[in-house]
């Protein structure tokens, strides 16, 4: 776990520690990095690290969660424009986060990014009603989780291929698949 910071100064220090972990992950696998090594590398005492995080995993989760919050703050709110614009933004944002994707992939931690994104999408801050035919329903959170999982898988596949298509082309493909999914005839109930 990680602590929620109450001041700008502590939020800045927490961010610096997260960035220190990211920098270490660019040259080492996550499991090879210790809190002591990270603190030594940053020139800070261990107690400073533990002021913000209860473990190295807490720092990793904070790094990912704060990236997801950055996405949302940067324009990930689909209410700001069309779904197509939101999808373009999604792919452009993640292409710009290649350093984070490289670090996570190097340590086999990309699934944690996807899991955290799904959890984030299920929070009350994400209004999925605009993406769902008929608006919000009891199943909206499940549909949102399914859709976010698919989008993250699509983005990671694009990343692993070296971003061969533009973010605009990726958004077009995602919009087509979303359009088909929302206009398809509902499946029959299973016996």
N, C-alpha and C positions, 0 to 999 in steps of 0.2 A: 504494500500500500504506500501511498504518498500523502503528504499533508496538503491541504488547501491553504495557500498563502493569503495573509490578510493585508500585507503591505506591498507596494510596488517593489521595494528593495528586496524583500524576501522572495517575491515572484521572480525577480531578475536573477537572484542567486540560484534558485531552483532551476531555472532555465539554463543557466551556465553549467550546472552539474549535469543536466540532461544532455547538453551539447558535448560535454566532456565524455560522457558515455558513448555518444554517437561517434565522436572522433576516434575513441579507442576501438570501437567496433569496425571501423574502416580498415584497421590493420590487424586486428585480432578477432578470433571467434569469441562470441559472447561468453561461452563457458570458461574461456581462458582468462577472462578479466575478473579480478577480485576487487572488492571495495577498497582494500588497502592500496592496490596498484593504481586504481582510479584516483584516489585521494593524493597519492604521491605524485602522480602525473600532473594533477592540477595544483599541487602545492597547498593543499588544505588539510586540516586535521580531520580524522575520521568522524569526530563528533559533529562536525559541520555537515557531513553527508547525512548522518542519522537525524539531524534536525529536520530534514525534509523527506527522507525516505526510510522505510523500515528494513529495506533490503535492496540488493541490486535489481531484483525483479520489480520492485516498487518504482525504481528510477526508469526502468524500461517501459513500464505501463504509463508512467507520467509522460515520457517522451512521446509515446504513441497517442495517448489521449490528448495531449496538448497540440499535436499535429492535427488530429481530427477537429479540435476546437478551432485551430487556425484555419482549416478548410472551411468550416462553417462561418467563421468571422470574415474570411476573405471573400465570401460570396456564394458559399455552398447552399444558401437558403434559396430553394427553387421558387419561392414566391417573388423573387426579384425579377424574374423574366420567364421566358418559355422553358419548357422541359428541355428542349434542344439546347438552349443556351446553358442551362444547368449542367447538361451532360458534357458540353464542350469544356466548361469550367472544370468539371470533375477530372477529365483526362489531362487537361493542361496542368492542373494543380499537381497531380501525381507524377507527371513527367518532370516537373520542377523539383520534386522530392526524390530524385533518383539516388542521391547520396544515402538517404534513409532506406530506400528500397534495397540498395546494394548491401548496406550493413545488415539489414534483417535477413536478406537472402543468403549472405555469406555464412550466417550462423543458423540457418534453417528456421528462422523465426517469423517468416511471412505469414504463417497461419495465425499467429497472435495478432497481427495487424488486422486480418480479416475478422477474427473473433471480436476484437475491440470495436471495429467499425459496425458490426452487427449490433453489439450491445449499445453503442452510441445511438444508432438509428432507432432503437426501441425506446430511447429516453423520451421524455415529454417535450424535448426541444425540437424534435423533428416531426413535422406535420405531414403524414403520408397521404392524407385524404385527397390531395390534389392529384396524386398518381393513381388512385384506385377508382375503378368504375363504381359509381354510386356513392363515393365518399367514404368516410370512415365506417368501419364495422367492427364487430367483435374480433374478426380475424385480421384486422389491419396490421397489427404488430407482427403477426406471422408472415403476412404478405410482404411487409417492409423488410423483414429479416431475409426472406427468400430473395427479394430483389437486390438488397444491398450485398448479400453473399455473392450473387451472380455478377454484380458490377465489379466487386473487388476481384473476383476470379478472372473476369475479362481484362481488367486493368493489369493484374499480375502477369497474365499470359502475354499481353502486349509488351510489358516491361521485359519479360524474359526473352522475347523475340528481338529486343533491341529497339523498340518503338518504331517499327517499320512504316506504320501509317501515321498520318497527322492526327492530332487530337480532334480535329474537325471530322475526319473520316471515321474515327472511332465513335464519336458522338452520333454520327449518322447511323452507324450499324446498331448501336445501342438503342437509339430512338426507334428504328425499324422493329427490333425485337420487342421492345416495350409496347409498341403500337399493336403488333400481332398478339401479344399476350393479353392486352386489355380489350381487344375486339373479338377474340376467339370465342367460339361457342363453349359454354361451361361443360366440363366433363360430366358424364352421368355418374350417379352415385353407384358405388360398388355394392354388390349384393352382400 
